[in-house]
Amino acid sequence: DIVHTYGYEVIFTLDNLERLGFFKKKESSSSWPTLRKAFRLIDEEVNPGNPTDIAYVTSGYAPLSVRLVQLAISPGWSAGLERMKMIPGVTICEVRQPGFDPTKRGRHLQRTSK
């Protein structure tokens, strides 16, 4: 599709970008349907007259980054950690206890990867 849109001249550029790691071959099926449902990324019921969700701003789509921020500031953050495991790649969760001093060493990090 890219070559059809931009012409054969981009084949060498695309090949170089793939070699540099900018492109990755699709190894498995997409996680989009699962993420879309788990994080409510698409809201087909957006009411422009009475917006109640961030999806109103982008015509029914709520960016995953916005949903993650909403999850982080909501009570019950730990329940959202299970949903975060659905996101491909490494997840870093920094837990700060009361009296946390970011200038001191020894922060507790939880890393998970797939």
C-alpha positions in Angstrom: 0.0 0.0 0.0 2.8 2.4 0.8 4.6 1.8 -2.5 1.3 2.1 -4.3 0.6 5.5 -2.6 4.2 7.0 -2.8 5.7 5.2 -5.8 8.5 2.7 -6.2 11.1 5.3 -5.4 10.5 4.7 -1.6 11.4 1.0 -1.7 15.0 1.6 -0.9 14.2 4.1 1.9 11.7 1.6 3.4 14.3 -1.2 3.1 16.9 1.0 5.0 14.4 1.9 7.6 13.5 -1.7 8.2 17.2 -2.6 8.5 17.6 0.1 11.1 14.8 -1.3 13.2 12.2 1.4 12.5 9.9 -1.1 11.0 9.1 -4.5 12.5 7.6 -7.5 10.8 4.2 -8.5 12.1 4.8 -11.5 14.3 1.3 -12.1 15.6 -2.2 -10.8 15.4 -2.9 -7.3 16.5 -3.7 -6.5 20.1 -5.9 -3.5 18.9 -9.3 -5.2 19.4 -8.4 -6.2 23.0 -6.9 -2.8 23.9 -9.9 -1.0 22.3 -12.3 -2.8 24.5 -10.3 -2.9 27.7 -9.5 0.8 27.7 -12.7 2.1 26.0 -10.6 3.7 23.2 -13.6 4.1 20.9 -16.8 5.8 22.1 -19.5 5.6 19.4 -22.0 7.3 21.7 -20.2 10.7 22.0 -22.7 13.5 22.7 -21.4 16.8 21.3 -24.1 18.7 23.2 -23.1 17.3 26.6 -19.5 15.8 26.4 -18.6 13.6 29.3 -15.5 11.9 27.9 -12.2 12.8 26.4 -13.2 11.0 23.2 -15.4 14.0 22.4 -12.3 16.0 21.5 -11.1 13.5 18.8 -14.5 12.6 17.3 -15.0 9.4 19.3 -11.4 8.2 19.8 -9.7 8.4 23.2 -5.9 8.0 22.8 -4.4 5.2 24.9 -2.0 7.7 26.6 -5.0 9.7 27.9 -6.7 6.5 29.2 -3.5 5.5 31.0 -3.3 8.9 32.7 -7.0 8.6 33.7 -6.2 5.2 35.1 -3.2 6.4 37.0 -5.0 9.3 38.8 -8.2 7.3 39.6 -8.7 5.3 42.8 -8.0 1.6 42.3 -4.9 2.0 40.3 -3.8 -1.5 41.1 -6.9 -2.9 39.4 -5.7 -1.2 36.2 -2.3 -3.0 36.3 -3.9 -6.1 34.8 -5.2 -4.1 31.9 -1.7 -2.6 31.4 -0.3 -6.1 30.9 -2.3 -6.2 27.6 -0.1 -3.5 26.1 2.8 -4.9 24.1 6.3 -4.2 25.3 7.9 -3.5 28.7 5.8 -2.0 31.4 7.5 0.0 34.2 5.4 0.8 37.2 6.9 3.1 39.8 5.4 2.8 43.3 5.9 5.8 45.5 5.2 5.5 49.2 4.2 8.4 51.5 7.3 10.5 52.3 9.0 9.5 49.0 12.1 11.5 48.2 12.9 11.3 44.4 16.5 12.5 45.2 17.3 9.3 47.2 18.2 6.0 45.6 16.4 2.8 46.0 13.1 3.4 44.2 10.9 0.4 43.8 10.3 -0.5 40.1 8.2 -3.4 38.8 9.1 -4.5 35.3 7.0 -6.9 33.3 7.6 -7.9 29.7 6.0 -10.2 27.2 
